[in-house]
Amino acid sequence: MSGAPSEIYAYCIRDDVSARVKIGHSRKPWNRLRQLQTGSSTKLRLVCQFLGGKYVERAFLQVNYARRVRVRGRVTEWIDDADEAVSKNFCAIASRWTPGTILCVRA
């Protein structure tokens, strides 16, 4: 091990058919995409990724809680993104994000 801190990315994966996104964190977002693709009957795509990890994920999930998809009354890990607002906001932040800065996300 090199002793360097591991790079954890925040990512946005989109299912264009259902217009849903998954915001998450991973050291290897492309591997996470492959894992999710295995369980999906529709094509998923990695919309955006950037260093930020679980803090960015948590902020987006809190702000977008009302958009979380529910199945049989239970909240899932997917967010309704029919208007593409979530994925566009995520990518806009990614283009300006510097790790270690404070993240303010508005619904």
N, C-alpha and C positions, 0 to 999 in steps of 0.2 A: 504494500500500500504506500502511496506517495505522501500521505498525510495532508494532501490538499482537500479543502472542503468539497463535497460532492455537489455537482450542479443539478439542481432539481428545477424542472421546467413546469410552468403552468401551461395547459394546453386547452384548445377548443376543438372538439371533434363534432362534425355535423353529419346528420342523416338528412339529405335533401328531400327524400320521399316523404318522411313524416314531419319535416321542418322542425326537428329537435336537435339540440346540442348537448354535449356532455362537457362540462368544465371540470378539469381535474389537474392532478400534478403527478409527475413521474420523472425519473432520471432518463428514461428512454421513451419519449412520446410516440415514436413510430412503432415500437414494440407494443405499446398500449393500444394503438390503433389496430394492430393485427389481432390482439386478444379480443377486442370488442367486435371486430369484423367477423371473427369465428362464430359468434353468437347472433349475428345479424343476417337477415335474409336480403337486406338492401345494402347498397354500396355506401360506406362511410368515408369521410375524408377529413384529414387533419387541416383545419382552417388556419390555425395560428399556434405558435408556441413561443414562449420567452422565459428567461430565468425569472423566477418569482415564487415558484413552489406553492406550498399549501396556504400561504397567507393570501395570495391572489385568488386562489380557488375559494377559500372561505369567504372572502369579501364578495365575490361574484355570486356565490350561492346564497348568501344572506340577502343581498340586494334584490336578487331575482327569485326569492322564495315563492312569491305568488304565481310565478310562471312555471314552477316545478310541475312536471307531469305526474298525475295521480292515476293509479290503476287499482280498482276495487277499494278506493278510499285511502290507499297507502301512497306516500310520496316516493317517487323514484329518483334516480340520479340524473334523469334527463330534464332539460328545460325547453319549454315551448319557445320556438324562435321563428314563428311563421312570418313575422315582420322583419326578421333578420337583425333586429336591434341588439340582441345580446352578442351575437358573433361580430357585428360591426364595432360595437363598443369595446369588446375584448381586443380586437385587432388594432383599434385606435390607441388603446392604452399600450399595447405591445410595441407600437412604433415609437413611443416616447418614454418607455419604462427604463429606469436605471435601478438595478438591484440595490436594496438598502434604503430606497426612498419611501416615503409614506404614501400609501395608496388610498385615495378617496374615490369611491364608486357611488354614483347616484343611479337610481332606477329610472 
